């Protein structure tokens, strides 16, 4: 397992990469840290999951998710990965999209033990994590520098494999294209959030805006976002 492999990247979306790695048609899936439920929707509508339990620790976002009415296959639950409210061996697959590094570092091992517990024998655990590398990461580090927590998330995955809970089945590196038409769209997505207390003063916001606008073109600010996808299989 590698934290980064610059020579192995290819361009893809997260969902395209997951579709190549996993067949989720008819599966019962647990998504931990579903955020605004964009990937939750894709798990059902694009990848064919029969049922998704989608958890979120941010109560404000969870309440917004409860207002979603066109995903009858999805049940939204308030809660974190370190204490999953589900019975043993009850899911075919567990997915975490850019959320493992948000788990408190001292509970990451417990979260992976919980994932192992709720997975059926031979079930898949898919983790997509941003890689601390590249121009987009340089910009994002002005908002919240996540180098240490991303490193901790990777080490927790490796410990879970080394301990024999999981087998590492695939590791894929992708660059996800992302375009933001203006500063307002970028700030709304990454600065004006409820899941993390950023405490950005006016001076820091201005610094971030200057760095963002250095990437602006007539068609918006275009980035590629490096990600590592780890597919683990329950042993």
C-alpha positions, 0 to 999 in steps of 0.5 A: 500500500502506498500513500501516493504514487504520482506515476500511477494517476489517471483521470476519472471520477470517484464513481467511475473508479468505484464502478470499475472496482465493485459490482454493487447491483442489488447490494446492501451498502453502508456509506459512512460520512455521506455529506450532502448525499451526492455519492449516496445518490450515485450508489443507487442511481448509477451503481444499482445498490438495492439499499443504502444506509447513509450516516452523517455526524453533522446534524445540520447536514443530516437534517437537510438529508432527511428532507430528500424525498426521491431516494426511497432506497436510502435511510439516513442515520445520524452517527459516526464510523466509530460506533455503527448502529447496525448488527454484525455481518449486515452489509455487503459493502461499506463505502467512505468517500473522503470521510475516513480522515475526518474520524478522530485519529484516536478512534480510526482503528475502532472505526475500522473494527466496526466496519469489519464487524458489520460487513458480511464475510468477504464483504468489500470496504471501499475508501476514497481519500484525497492525496496531499499533493498537487495544486488543488491541495496547495489551495485547500491547505490554506483553508485547513491543512489535513496532512497529518490526518490524511497520513493517520487515515492511511496508517489506520488502513494499513494497520487493519490490513497488517492485523489480518482483518482485511485483504488489500484487493486494489489500490487506484490513484485518480485525478478527479476534474473539478471546475468552479465558475467563480469564487462564490461557488468555491467558498460555498463548497469549501469555506461556508460549511457546517461539518468543520469549524474553520475559524477563518478571519477576514485576512485569511479568507482574502488570502484564500480568495487571492490564491483561488482567483489566480486559477481563474480562466474565462470558463472558471477555475479548473483543477484536478484533485488527486485521490487514492481508492483502497478496496479492502476485502473482509477476511 
